[in-house]
Amino acid sequence: MKTGWLAGAIAMLTPGIATAQALVCTPPANPPRPVPDLPSADQPARNLPIGSYTLAITWAPQFCRNGGFSPAARFQCGGGNRFGFTLHGLWPDGLGKDWPQYCAATPILPPATIRRTMCATPSAQLVQHEWAKHGTCTGWRPDAYFAKSTGLYAKLRYPDMNRLSRGPLTVGQFADAFARANPGVPANAIRVTAHDGWLDELWLCLDTKLRYERCKAGTGGLAVDASLKIWRGRR
């Protein structure tokens, strides 16, 4: 059953536009210790030049609808925490079809780094994964990598998701609404992904100086005329 928590939280903020940060989040005093995230046969190490970046953000209500009852998702989807969009990660892209990943072996991140990041990326294991797979390829130290990714995320705003969810809605219409809420993020810098037509993630395209730019052709996302649905609450 859809609940009204998100609509109520949005109504308490600036009319029509809300922050993309956590609506309600208390970081754990002692975050879970992640396990090492390592390259594999399916996800090999690739040291490649960086041609651009992608900032990926996840629509948390849909994430929790799909798998929010697993123990790993308890911090994000259970208890008193509430999220709208969450930060999946900042991904370096390559100059061609492949991208750099797992560029250097890395130890487990310090608990303080994980704790500072968990109200943006609400999973200790995902924080470790993002650093191991993507952050190690940037040339930045962990704190600098997370400062850049959470800094970009913190500046984002989103449109009235409650109103948009009542549709009908296309991907292009959603991208236009998101762009209007975020001056400096053009609609053509936004790629939208979905599961069975339900909003899943936004992939925002940036150049090597982390400025939003038009997404390159063939880099994923739905067609602008595709239908889009938005899940607003929990089951």
HUZI-V414389 format. One record per residue. OMEGA is omega in whole degrees, -180 to 180 (none if undefined). Layout:
omega
OMEGA
OMEGA
This chain:
omega
177
179
-175
-175
-176
179
180
179
180
-178
-179
-178
180
-176
174
-177
179
177
178
-179
180
176
175
180
172
-178
-179
178
179
-176
177
177
179
173
179
176
-169
174
-179
178
179
-178
-174
173
178
175
-176
176
179
179
-179
179
171
171
-177
176
-173
175
-170
179
179
177
-179
176
-176
-174
-172
-178
177
179
-178
-177
-172
-179
-178
-168
-180
177
-175
-179
179
-177
168
170
173
-180
172
177
174
-171
171
177
179
177
178
-176
179
-178
177
177
179
-172
-180
173
-176
176
175
-179
176
179
-178
178
179
-178
-180
-173
-168
174
169
178
-166
177
179
-179
178
176
178
180
-178
178
-176
-175
-172
-174
-178
-179
-173
-174
179
172
-176
-177
178
179
-178
175
180
-177
179
176
176
-180
-176
-179
-177
173
175
-177
-178
-177
177
-180
-179
-177
-176
168
0
-172
172
177
180
178
178
179
178
180
179
179
178
179
-175
176
-176
175
-179
-179
-179
172
-174
170
-176
174
-177
171
-179
177
-179
-179
-179
-177
166
175
-175
-173
180
174
-175
175
177
173
-178
-178
177
179
178
180
175
-178
174
-179
-178
175
-175
-179
178
176
-177
175
-179
175
-172
-174
-179
172
none
